Amino acid sequence: MYNHIFEPLTIRRMTMKNRVMMTPMGTNYAGQNGEINEKHIKYYEQRAKGGTGLIMVENASVSSPEGSNGTTQLRIDHDSYIPGLYNLTETVHKYGTCIGIQINHAGASAMSSRTGMQPVSASNIPSKDGGEIPRPLEVEEIYDIVKKYGEAAKRAQIAGFDAVEIHAGHSYLLCQFLSPVYNKRTDEFGGCPENRARFAKLVLEEVRKQVGPFFPIFLRFSAEDFVEGGNTLEDTLELLEYFQEEADVLDVSAALNASLQYQIDANYMKDGWRSYMAKAVKEKFGKPCVTTGNIRNPEVAEKILADGDADIIGMGRGLIADPEWVNKVEAGKLDCLRKCISCNIGCAGHRIGLNKPIRCTINPSVINGEEYKNKKVEKACNVVVVGGGTAGLEAACTAAELGCTTFLLEKNDHLGGLSALISQIPDKNRLGDFPKYLINRAKKLHNLFIFTSNNGNPEFIKGLNPDLIVNATGSAPLLPPIKGLHDNIDKEGGKVSSIVNMINNIDSYPSDLTGKKVAVIGGGAVGLDVVEFFAPRGAEVSIIEMMPSIGAGIDPITKVDINTLMNKYGVNQMPNTALKEVFADHFHVETKEGPKDLYFDYGFICLGMKAQTPVLAGLHEAFDKEGVEIINIGDSMRARRIIEGTSEGRDQVILALTKKGFLK
């Protein structure tokens, strides 16, 4: 079905067994001093074992500390790192997978709080809003960094890598010279395209000099900056004329820090949306090109390759979510694909926003994969899971995969829970891929029995002779006792809605709401989903938040994206504002300046979610004295995000079965 995906590709003396490349994406798995460790190696080994053609390891610093990026970034600026990196390449090669490493200098994207020194750049322009002011590099320093790139590439070659990639995009140092957003120099490294490309040209030439004629060099760059005054695709095509000569493969990416949602794609971006850029680059320079951009569906990947728009499909988050993506596609197991939902919470949110090691919302074991399946219960065990949302489905599947006879009870006539509901919002459609995967996974397990339209009452559960009961009954909208709220919300013909009511009636809202007023109470993720739906339809939208900032706690990609959207459509943002009373056609709020009435055509209460546990007390009353273990997971323990529920669905079941002596 996918001949182009599985066609080998030879670049100089490296042959990829297929056209899928794992793109470099920081993990924060490296040691404190930038060394690779066993967990890090295991993480890449899972993706090699999963059939990936080429793994391009996350960016490694060519000059530390001043060029470092991330809390614990890999380093390749000293020979002492070669042995550890060799352990990595040796492990990956066992699976017939090629492996390269991206080398990089962060420039102004470095932080003095980590490095202890002022960042450097082309000019004194911060790499992001609110970032530190960097020091412009002296010409002698530029040539010194050029040399360090070459030395780093040579170390990569010695360590057994099959290729090296030079990062010249995404607001890092080389990009800071290429983009007029950052480069305000007036010497031979600034001004015209040829001058701005000079640094990158010198780096490529030095790397080629160090690695010789047979070692593949990849070049990653931002083809479109997507910011005012930045490089357009046409500008980049001109720039490339001056510095791409020594590159064998052009890895066509996009965006700067200020347009992060186009670099680490927002969830509404279509599969393969960037391929037009790779096509333009390939047509001009005739070299193999990598394209990326939310590519999750093999049909899209195959078409891009078949049409000749690109030669290699780059997947980063997609392979974090499912290390077995390539093997599953090759075997035709498409309904088993755990497609990344581009939520950017555990990967980008952890690493960029919180300086933590990466995790994944839908893959509860990024490092160890599905090794848990090697365990099996040592005696007969019945597990009952109440609640068929994502947490409950993960718990039920895990229990069944460990050999338990498992019963999944769901009060509705369908599975999927809140994730399936929210995915009905057009821009959240990708979210629906996760419950679909879990449902398909559940249906394939012969020892997992599903009962829909079942409330999970204790009498029914007693007949199943449970050894372990998992409560995963989810959450419901939080509706505090604010005057007038309960009298007006979700009434037939009324103007005030909860998020659930809004989604259930989503097809009834006109596509053109010009002149209509929308007021949203709650500036968290749920309220912002409503803003994202109504603002582009022309409505005059106001968002009200009691706390000092709107969007606190959301991942950095979504934050940049939603702020761009609110600025574009003139959304009235009202932080430090409290809802005091709800009326049929307006909200009475208290601002810093005093009370105010906000009239609306559509009003929404989005104050978050609260745990709902309608059967938990009854389960404890019925089973505690019988020694049945009862665990409460996901939103029914505390309303949070999908990532916590998925993790608990896997880990807490394994822990409970171990505690009860069913697993060792």
C-alpha positions as CSV (number, residue, x, y, z in Angstrom):
1,M,0.0,0.0,0.0
2,Y,2.8,2.4,0.8
3,N,5.6,1.6,-1.6
4,H,7.1,5.1,-1.5
5,I,7.4,5.1,2.3
6,F,9.3,1.8,2.2
7,E,11.6,2.6,-0.7
8,P,15.2,2.7,0.4
9,L,17.2,5.9,-0.1
10,T,21.0,6.2,-0.4
11,I,22.7,9.5,0.5
12,R,26.4,9.3,-0.2
13,R,27.4,6.1,1.7
14,M,24.3,6.0,4.0
15,T,21.3,3.9,2.9
16,M,18.0,4.4,4.8
17,K,15.8,1.3,4.7
18,N,12.7,3.5,4.4
19,R,11.8,7.2,4.1
20,V,10.8,7.9,7.7
21,M,13.2,10.0,9.8
22,M,12.8,10.8,13.4
23,T,13.4,14.5,13.6
24,P,15.5,16.0,16.4
25,M,13.4,17.0,19.4
26,G,14.9,17.8,22.8
27,T,14.2,15.4,25.6
28,N,16.0,16.7,28.7
29,Y,17.1,13.1,29.2
30,A,20.8,13.8,29.1
31,G,22.9,13.9,32.2
32,Q,23.6,17.1,34.1
33,N,26.9,17.6,32.2
34,G,25.4,16.8,28.8
35,E,26.4,13.1,28.7
36,I,24.1,10.4,27.3
37,N,22.8,7.8,29.7
38,E,21.1,4.4,29.6
39,K,17.5,5.8,29.7
40,H,18.3,8.1,26.8
41,I,19.7,5.2,24.8
42,K,16.7,3.1,25.5
43,Y,14.4,5.9,24.3
44,Y,16.1,6.0,20.9
45,E,16.3,2.2,20.8
46,Q,12.5,1.9,21.1
47,R,12.2,4.0,17.9
48,A,14.8,2.0,16.1
49,K,13.1,-1.2,17.1
50,G,9.9,0.3,15.8
51,G,11.3,0.4,12.2
52,T,12.3,4.0,11.8
53,G,14.6,4.5,8.8
54,L,16.8,7.3,10.2
55,I,16.9,8.7,13.7
56,M,18.3,12.2,13.9
57,V,19.3,12.7,17.5
58,E,18.3,15.9,19.3
59,N,20.5,18.9,19.0
60,A,23.9,18.6,20.7
61,S,25.8,21.6,21.8
62,V,29.0,22.5,19.9
63,S,30.1,25.0,22.5
64,S,29.1,24.9,26.1
65,P,28.0,26.5,28.3
66,E,27.4,29.6,26.2
67,G,25.9,27.7,23.2
68,S,23.7,25.3,25.2
69,N,20.0,25.0,24.9
70,G,17.7,23.3,27.4
71,T,18.2,22.3,31.0
72,T,20.1,19.1,30.2
73,Q,21.2,19.2,26.6
74,L,23.4,16.7,25.0
75,R,27.0,17.9,24.4
76,I,29.4,17.1,21.6
77,D,32.0,19.8,22.3
78,H,34.6,17.5,23.9
79,D,36.1,14.1,23.0
80,S,35.0,12.8,26.4
81,Y,31.4,12.5,25.0
82,I,32.4,10.2,22.2
83,P,32.3,6.8,24.1
84,G,28.7,7.4,25.4
85,L,27.5,8.5,21.9
86,Y,29.2,5.4,20.4
87,N,27.1,3.2,22.8
88,L,24.0,4.9,21.3
89,T,24.9,4.4,17.7
90,E,25.9,0.8,18.3
91,T,22.6,0.1,19.9
92,V,20.5,1.7,17.2
93,H,22.5,0.0,14.4
94,K,21.4,-3.4,15.7
95,Y,18.0,-2.8,14.2
96,G,19.1,-1.7,10.7
97,T,18.3,1.9,11.5
98,C,20.6,4.8,10.4
99,I,21.4,7.4,13.0
100,G,22.6,11.0,12.7
101,I,23.0,13.8,15.2
102,Q,22.0,17.5,15.0
103,I,24.7,19.9,16.1
104,N,23.8,23.4,17.2
105,H,24.7,26.6,19.0
106,A,21.8,28.2,20.8
107,G,23.0,31.8,20.5
108,A,20.5,34.2,22.0
109,S,18.2,31.3,22.9
110,A,20.7,30.3,25.7
111,M,19.8,31.6,29.2
112,S,22.3,33.2,31.6
113,S,20.4,31.5,34.5
114,R,21.8,28.2,33.1
115,T,25.0,29.2,31.5
116,G,26.2,32.0,33.9
117,M,27.0,34.3,31.0
118,Q,25.3,36.8,28.7
119,P,23.9,35.1,25.5
120,V,25.5,35.9,22.2
121,S,24.0,36.5,18.8
122,A,24.3,38.4,15.5
123,S,23.0,41.6,17.2
124,N,21.5,42.7,20.4
125,I,18.0,41.4,19.6
126,P,16.5,38.9,22.0
127,S,15.4,35.6,20.4
128,K,12.0,35.8,21.9
129,D,9.7,38.4,23.6
130,G,10.9,39.1,27.0
131,G,14.2,37.3,26.4
132,E,17.6,38.4,27.5
133,I,19.5,40.9,25.4
134,P,22.4,39.1,23.8
135,R,25.9,40.4,23.1
136,P,26.8,40.7,19.3
137,L,29.6,38.3,18.4
138,E,32.9,39.7,17.4
139,V,34.2,38.5,14.0
140,E,37.0,36.4,15.6
141,E,34.4,34.7,17.8
142,I,32.4,33.8,14.7
143,Y,35.4,32.0,13.2
144,D,36.0,30.2,16.4
145,I,32.5,28.9,16.5
146,V,32.8,27.8,12.9
147,K,35.8,25.7,14.0
148,K,33.8,24.2,16.8
149,Y,31.1,23.1,14.4
150,G,33.6,21.2,12.4
151,E,35.2,19.6,15.4
152,A,31.7,18.5,16.7
153,A,30.9,17.0,13.3
154,K,34.2,15.0,13.3
155,R,33.3,13.7,16.8
156,A,29.9,12.6,15.5
157,Q,31.6,10.7,12.7
158,I,34.1,9.0,15.1
159,A,31.2,8.1,17.4
160,G,29.6,6.0,14.6
161,F,26.9,8.3,13.4
162,D,25.9,7.9,9.8
163,A,25.2,11.6,9.2
164,V,25.3,15.0,10.9
165,E,22.7,17.8,10.7
166,I,23.5,21.5,11.1
167,H,20.7,23.4,12.7
168,A,20.2,26.8,11.0
169,G,16.6,27.4,12.0
170,H,14.2,28.0,14.9
171,S,15.8,31.1,16.3
172,Y,19.1,29.5,17.1
173,L,22.5,31.1,16.3
174,L,22.8,30.4,12.6
175,C,19.2,31.4,12.1
176,Q,19.9,34.6,14.1
177,F,22.3,35.5,11.4
178,L,20.1,34.4,8.5
179,S,16.9,36.2,9.6
180,P,16.6,40.0,9.3
181,V,14.5,39.9,12.4
182,Y,17.6,39.3,14.5
183,N,20.5,40.4,12.3
184,K,21.1,44.1,12.3
185,R,24.9,43.9,11.6
186,T,26.6,46.2,9.2
187,D,29.8,44.2,8.6
188,E,30.4,41.3,6.3
189,F,28.0,39.1,8.3
190,G,25.0,41.4,8.0
191,G,22.8,43.3,5.6
192,C,22.4,41.6,2.2
193,P,21.4,37.9,1.8
194,E,25.0,36.9,0.9
195,N,26.4,38.5,4.0
196,R,23.7,37.0,6.3
197,A,24.4,33.6,4.8
198,R,28.1,33.9,5.3
199,F,28.3,32.3,8.8
200,A,26.2,29.3,7.8
201,K,28.3,28.9,4.6
202,L,31.5,28.9,6.6
203,V,30.1,26.3,9.0
204,L,29.0,23.9,6.2
205,E,32.4,24.2,4.5
206,E,34.2,23.5,7.7
207,V,32.1,20.5,8.5
208,R,32.7,19.1,5.0
209,K,36.4,19.7,5.5
210,Q,36.4,17.7,8.7
211,V,34.1,14.8,7.8
212,G,35.3,14.3,4.2
213,P,33.5,13.7,0.9
214,F,31.5,10.6,1.8
215,F,29.7,11.6,5.0
216,P,26.2,12.9,4.6
217,I,25.4,16.4,5.8
218,F,21.8,17.5,6.5
219,L,20.9,21.2,6.8
220,R,17.9,22.2,8.8
221,F,16.5,25.7,8.4
222,S,13.3,27.7,8.7
223,A,11.9,28.2,5.2
224,E,9.3,30.7,6.4
225,D,9.8,32.8,9.5
226,F,6.0,33.6,9.8
227,V,6.7,36.9,11.5
228,E,6.6,40.4,10.3
229,G,9.9,41.5,8.7
230,G,11.2,37.9,8.7
231,N,12.3,35.7,5.8
232,T,9.6,34.5,3.4
233,L,10.0,31.3,1.4
234,E,11.2,33.4,-1.5
235,D,13.8,35.0,0.7
236,T,15.0,31.7,2.0
237,L,15.3,30.3,-1.6
238,E,17.6,33.2,-2.3
239,L,19.6,32.8,0.9
240,L,20.1,29.1,0.2
241,E,22.0,29.9,-3.0
242,Y,24.8,31.1,-0.9
243,F,25.2,28.3,1.7
244,Q,23.6,25.1,0.7
245,E,26.3,23.7,-1.6
246,E,27.9,21.3,0.9
247,A,24.6,20.0,2.2
248,D,23.4,16.6,0.9
249,V,19.9,16.8,2.3
250,L,17.8,19.9,3.0
251,D,15.6,19.6,6.1
252,V,12.8,22.1,5.5
253,S,11.3,23.4,8.6
254,A,9.7,26.7,9.6
255,A,9.2,29.5,12.1
256,L,10.9,31.4,14.8
257,N,10.3,31.6,18.5
258,A,7.6,34.3,18.0
259,S,5.8,31.9,15.6
260,L,6.3,28.8,17.7
261,Q,2.9,27.3,16.7
262,Y,4.3,26.9,13.1
263,Q,7.5,25.3,14.3
264,I,6.0,22.8,16.8
265,D,2.7,22.5,15.0
266,A,-0.5,23.4,16.7
267,N,-3.1,20.6,16.8
268,Y,-5.3,22.1,14.1
269,M,-2.6,22.1,11.5
270,K,-3.3,19.5,8.8
271,D,-1.1,16.6,8.1
272,G,1.8,17.6,5.9
273,W,0.8,21.3,5.8
274,R,4.4,22.3,5.3
275,S,5.2,20.2,2.2
276,Y,4.8,23.1,-0.1
277,M,8.0,24.5,1.3
278,A,10.0,21.3,0.7
279,K,8.6,21.1,-2.8
280,A,9.8,24.7,-3.6
281,V,13.3,24.0,-2.2
282,K,13.6,20.6,-4.0
283,E,12.4,22.1,-7.3
284,K,15.1,24.8,-7.1
285,F,18.1,22.9,-5.8
286,G,17.3,19.3,-6.9
287,K,18.5,17.8,-3.6
288,P,16.7,15.4,-1.3
289,C,14.4,17.2,1.1
290,V,12.8,16.4,4.4
291,T,9.3,17.7,5.2
292,T,7.6,17.7,8.5
293,G,4.3,19.1,9.9
294,N,1.8,17.0,11.9
295,I,2.3,14.0,9.6
296,R,0.4,11.2,11.4
297,N,-1.5,9.5,8.6
298,P,0.5,7.2,6.3
299,E,-1.8,8.1,3.3
300,V,-0.6,11.7,3.6
301,A,3.1,10.6,3.9
302,E,2.8,8.3,0.9
303,K,1.2,11.0,-1.3
304,I,3.9,13.6,-0.4
305,L,6.5,11.1,-1.5
306,A,4.6,9.9,-4.5
307,D,4.1,13.5,-5.7
308,G,7.8,14.3,-5.3
309,D,7.2,17.1,-2.9
310,A,9.8,15.6,-0.5
311,D,12.0,12.6,-0.3
312,I,12.0,12.0,3.5
313,I,9.1,12.2,5.9
314,G,10.1,13.8,9.2
315,M,8.3,12.7,12.4
316,G,9.1,13.9,15.9
317,R,6.2,13.9,18.2
318,G,4.5,11.2,16.1
319,L,7.3,8.8,17.1
320,I,7.3,9.9,20.7
321,A,3.6,8.9,20.8
322,D,4.1,5.6,18.9
323,P,7.6,4.3,18.5
324,E,6.1,1.4,16.4
325,W,4.5,3.7,13.8
326,V,6.7,2.4,10.9
327,N,6.3,-1.3,11.8
328,K,2.5,-0.9,12.2
329,V,2.2,0.8,8.8
330,E,4.3,-1.8,7.1
331,A,2.2,-4.6,8.7
332,G,-1.1,-2.8,7.7
333,K,-2.1,-2.4,11.3
334,L,-3.4,1.1,10.7
335,D,-6.2,0.9,13.4
336,C,-3.5,0.2,15.9
337,L,-1.6,3.5,15.3
338,R,-1.4,5.6,18.4
339,K,-1.4,8.9,16.5
340,C,0.0,12.0,18.2
341,I,-2.7,14.5,19.0
342,S,-0.4,17.4,18.9
343,C,-1.4,18.6,22.3
344,N,2.2,19.7,23.0
345,I,1.8,19.1,26.8
346,G,4.2,16.3,27.7
347,C,6.8,17.0,25.0
348,A,7.1,20.7,24.4
349,G,5.3,21.8,27.5
350,H,7.5,19.7,29.8
351,R,10.7,20.6,28.1
352,I,10.3,24.2,26.9
353,G,7.8,25.4,29.5
354,L,8.8,23.5,32.7
355,N,12.4,22.3,32.1
356,K,11.4,18.7,32.8
357,P,12.1,15.5,30.9
358,I,9.6,14.9,28.1
359,R,6.6,12.7,28.6
360,C,3.6,12.0,26.3
361,T,-0.1,12.5,26.9
362,I,-1.1,9.3,25.0
363,N,2.0,7.2,25.5
364,P,2.4,6.5,29.3
365,S,5.9,5.0,28.8
366,V,8.0,7.0,26.4
367,I,11.2,5.3,27.4
368,N,10.2,1.7,28.1
369,G,7.5,1.3,25.5
370,E,5.3,-1.8,25.8
371,E,7.7,-3.8,27.9
372,Y,5.0,-4.1,30.6
373,K,3.3,-6.7,28.3
374,N,6.1,-9.1,29.1
375,K,4.5,-9.5,32.5
376,K,1.5,-11.8,33.1
377,V,-0.6,-12.4,36.1
378,E,0.4,-15.5,38.0
379,K,-3.1,-16.5,39.0
380,A,-6.7,-15.8,37.9
381,C,-7.7,-12.2,38.4
382,N,-10.9,-10.3,37.6
383,V,-10.7,-6.5,37.1
384,V,-13.7,-4.2,36.7
385,V,-13.2,-0.7,35.3
386,V,-16.0,1.8,35.8
387,G,-15.9,4.5,33.2
388,G,-15.0,4.3,29.5
389,G,-13.1,7.6,29.0
390,T,-9.4,7.6,28.1
391,A,-8.2,6.8,31.6
392,G,-10.6,3.9,32.0
393,L,-9.9,2.6,28.6
394,E,-6.1,2.6,29.3
395,A,-6.7,0.9,32.6
396,A,-8.9,-1.8,31.1
397,C,-6.5,-2.5,28.2
398,T,-3.5,-2.7,30.5
399,A,-5.3,-5.1,32.8
400,A,-6.4,-7.3,29.9
401,E,-2.9,-7.2,28.3
402,L,-1.5,-8.4,31.6
403,G,-3.8,-11.5,31.5
404,C,-6.7,-10.3,33.7
405,T,-10.3,-11.1,32.8
406,T,-11.4,-7.5,32.5
407,F,-14.9,-5.9,32.4
408,L,-15.3,-2.2,31.3
409,L,-18.5,-0.5,32.3
410,E,-19.6,2.8,30.7
411,K,-22.9,4.6,31.5
412,N,-23.2,6.1,28.0
413,D,-24.0,4.1,24.9
414,H,-20.5,4.9,23.6
415,L,-16.9,5.0,24.8
416,G,-14.3,7.8,24.7
417,G,-15.4,10.2,27.5
418,L,-14.5,13.9,27.5
419,S,-11.8,13.5,24.8
420,A,-14.3,12.2,22.3
421,L,-16.7,15.0,23.2
422,I,-14.1,17.8,22.9
423,S,-12.9,16.5,19.6
424,Q,-16.2,17.6,18.1
425,I,-14.8,21.2,18.2
426,P,-13.4,21.6,14.6
427,D,-9.9,22.7,15.7
428,K,-9.8,19.9,18.3
429,N,-10.7,17.2,15.8
430,R,-7.2,15.5,16.1
431,L,-7.9,14.8,19.8
432,G,-10.5,12.2,18.7
433,D,-7.7,10.0,17.4
434,F,-6.7,8.9,20.9
435,P,-10.1,7.4,22.1
436,K,-10.4,5.8,18.6
437,Y,-7.1,4.1,19.1
438,L,-8.0,3.0,22.6
439,I,-11.4,1.6,21.5
440,N,-9.7,-0.4,18.7
441,R,-7.1,-1.7,21.1
442,A,-9.8,-2.7,23.5
443,K,-11.9,-4.6,20.9
444,K,-8.9,-6.7,19.9
445,L,-8.5,-8.1,23.5
446,H,-10.4,-11.4,23.8
447,N,-10.4,-11.2,27.6
448,L,-11.8,-7.6,27.8
449,F,-15.6,-7.4,27.9
450,I,-17.3,-4.1,27.4
451,F,-20.7,-3.1,28.8
452,T,-22.1,0.2,27.6
453,S,-25.3,1.9,29.1
454,N,-24.2,0.4,32.4
455,N,-23.9,2.7,35.5
456,G,-21.6,0.3,37.4
457,N,-23.9,-0.4,40.3
458,P,-22.4,-2.6,43.1
459,E,-24.9,-5.4,42.6
460,F,-24.0,-5.9,39.0
461,I,-20.3,-5.7,39.8
462,K,-20.6,-8.3,42.5
463,G,-21.7,-10.8,39.9
464,L,-18.3,-10.3,38.1
465,N,-16.4,-11.4,41.2
466,P,-13.8,-8.6,41.1
467,D,-10.4,-8.7,42.6
468,L,-9.7,-5.2,41.6
469,I,-12.1,-2.3,40.8
470,V,-10.9,0.8,39.0
471,N,-13.1,3.9,39.3
472,A,-12.6,6.2,36.3
473,T,-15.9,8.1,36.1
474,G,-14.3,11.3,34.9
475,S,-15.3,14.9,35.5
476,A,-18.1,17.4,34.8
477,P,-18.2,21.2,34.4
478,L,-17.6,23.1,37.6
479,L,-20.6,25.2,38.3
480,P,-20.1,27.1,41.6
481,P,-23.0,28.6,43.6
482,I,-22.8,32.0,41.9
483,K,-26.1,33.9,42.0
484,G,-28.2,33.2,38.9
485,L,-25.8,30.7,37.4
486,H,-27.9,27.5,38.0
487,D,-31.1,29.4,37.0
488,N,-29.8,30.3,33.6
489,I,-27.2,27.8,32.4
490,D,-28.1,25.2,29.7
491,K,-31.8,26.2,29.5
492,E,-33.6,25.5,26.3
493,G,-33.6,28.6,24.2
494,G,-31.3,30.4,26.7
495,K,-28.1,32.2,26.0
496,V,-25.9,30.8,28.8
497,S,-24.1,27.5,28.2
498,S,-21.6,25.2,29.7
499,I,-18.9,23.8,27.5
500,V,-20.7,20.5,27.2
501,N,-23.9,22.2,26.0
502,M,-21.9,24.3,23.6
503,I,-20.3,21.2,22.0
504,N,-23.6,19.3,21.9
505,N,-25.0,22.1,19.9
506,I,-21.9,23.1,17.9
507,D,-23.5,22.7,14.5
508,S,-26.2,25.2,15.4
509,Y,-23.8,28.2,15.6
510,P,-23.7,30.3,12.4
511,S,-20.4,30.5,10.5
512,D,-20.7,34.3,10.4
513,L,-21.3,35.9,13.7
514,T,-20.4,39.5,12.8
515,G,-21.9,41.9,15.2
516,K,-22.7,39.2,17.8
517,K,-21.3,39.5,21.3
518,V,-19.8,36.4,23.0
519,A,-18.7,36.5,26.7
520,V,-16.6,33.6,28.1
521,I,-16.2,33.2,31.9
522,G,-12.9,31.4,32.6
523,G,-9.5,32.0,31.0
524,G,-8.2,28.4,31.2
525,A,-7.9,25.8,28.5
526,V,-11.7,25.3,28.2
527,G,-12.5,28.9,27.9
528,L,-9.8,29.4,25.3
529,D,-11.3,26.6,23.3
530,V,-14.5,28.6,23.1
531,V,-12.6,31.8,22.1
532,E,-10.8,29.8,19.4
533,F,-14.1,28.7,18.0
534,F,-16.0,32.0,18.0
535,A,-13.4,34.7,17.4
536,P,-12.6,33.7,13.8
537,R,-16.4,33.8,13.0
538,G,-16.5,37.5,13.5
539,A,-18.0,37.7,16.9
540,E,-17.0,40.4,19.4
541,V,-15.5,38.1,22.1
542,S,-14.6,38.9,25.7
543,I,-12.9,36.5,28.0
544,I,-13.0,37.0,31.8
545,E,-10.6,35.5,34.2
546,M,-10.3,36.0,38.0
547,M,-6.6,35.4,38.1
548,P,-3.9,37.9,36.9
549,S,-3.3,36.2,33.5
550,I,-5.3,34.4,30.9
551,G,-4.0,30.9,29.8
552,A,-1.9,30.3,32.9
553,G,-0.6,26.7,32.9
554,I,-1.2,25.9,29.2
555,D,1.7,24.7,27.1
556,P,3.9,27.3,25.4
557,I,2.9,26.4,21.8
558,T,-0.8,26.8,22.6
559,K,-0.1,30.0,24.5
560,V,1.8,31.6,21.6
561,D,-0.9,30.5,19.2
562,I,-3.9,31.6,21.2
563,N,-2.3,35.0,22.0
564,T,-1.7,35.5,18.3
565,L,-5.3,34.6,17.6
566,M,-6.7,36.9,20.3
567,N,-4.6,39.8,19.1
568,K,-5.6,39.1,15.5
569,Y,-9.3,39.2,16.2
570,G,-9.3,41.8,18.9
571,V,-10.5,39.6,21.8
572,N,-11.3,41.7,24.9
573,Q,-9.1,40.1,27.6
574,M,-10.3,40.8,31.1
575,P,-8.0,39.3,33.8
576,N,-8.4,40.2,37.5
577,T,-12.1,40.1,36.9
578,A,-14.6,38.0,39.0
579,L,-18.1,36.8,38.0
580,K,-20.6,38.0,40.6
581,E,-24.0,37.2,39.1
582,V,-25.4,35.6,36.0
583,F,-28.4,37.0,34.1
584,A,-30.2,35.7,31.1
585,D,-28.4,38.1,28.7
586,H,-25.5,39.5,30.7
587,F,-22.8,38.7,33.3
588,H,-22.3,41.0,36.2
589,V,-18.6,41.1,37.0
590,E,-16.2,42.9,39.3
591,T,-13.2,44.5,37.7
592,K,-10.3,46.5,39.3
593,E,-12.1,49.6,38.2
594,G,-15.4,48.5,39.7
595,P,-18.6,46.6,38.7
596,K,-19.5,46.1,35.1
597,D,-22.3,44.4,33.1
598,L,-21.3,42.4,30.0
599,Y,-24.2,41.9,27.7
600,F,-24.0,39.0,25.2
601,D,-25.7,37.0,22.5
602,Y,-23.9,33.9,23.7
603,G,-22.5,33.5,27.2
604,F,-20.3,30.6,28.3
605,I,-19.4,29.4,31.8
606,C,-16.0,27.7,31.5
607,L,-14.7,27.5,35.1
608,G,-13.0,24.2,34.6
609,M,-14.0,20.7,35.6
610,K,-14.6,18.9,38.8
611,A,-14.3,15.2,39.7
612,Q,-17.5,13.2,39.6
613,T,-17.6,9.9,41.6
614,P,-21.3,8.8,41.5
615,V,-20.6,5.2,42.4
616,L,-17.4,5.3,44.4
617,A,-18.9,5.5,47.9
618,G,-21.2,2.6,47.0
619,L,-18.3,0.6,45.8
620,H,-16.4,1.1,49.0
621,E,-19.4,0.2,51.1
622,A,-20.0,-3.0,49.1
623,F,-16.5,-4.3,48.7
624,D,-14.1,-2.9,51.3
625,K,-14.9,-5.7,53.8
626,E,-14.4,-8.3,51.1
627,G,-10.8,-7.3,50.6
628,V,-11.4,-6.1,47.0
629,E,-8.8,-3.4,46.0
630,I,-10.5,-0.2,44.8
631,I,-8.5,2.5,43.1
632,N,-9.7,5.9,41.8
633,I,-7.8,7.3,38.7
634,G,-7.9,10.2,36.3
635,D,-10.4,13.1,36.5
636,S,-12.6,11.2,39.0
637,M,-9.7,11.5,41.5
638,R,-9.0,15.1,40.6
639,A,-9.9,17.0,37.4
640,R,-6.7,17.4,35.4
641,R,-5.5,16.6,31.9
642,I,-5.5,13.5,29.7
643,I,-1.8,12.9,30.4
644,E,-2.4,12.2,34.1
645,G,-5.3,9.9,33.5
646,T,-3.4,7.9,30.8
647,S,-0.4,7.5,33.1
648,E,-2.5,6.4,36.0
649,G,-4.5,4.0,33.9
650,R,-1.3,2.2,33.1
651,D,0.8,2.6,36.2
652,Q,-1.8,2.4,39.0
653,V,-3.2,-0.9,37.6
654,I,0.2,-2.4,37.4
655,L,0.9,-1.2,41.0
656,A,-2.4,-2.5,42.4
657,L,-1.9,-5.9,40.8
658,T,1.6,-6.1,42.1
659,K,0.4,-5.1,45.6
660,K,-2.3,-7.8,45.6
661,G,0.2,-10.5,44.5
662,F,-1.0,-11.1,41.0
663,L,2.2,-9.7,39.4
664,K,5.8,-9.9,40.4
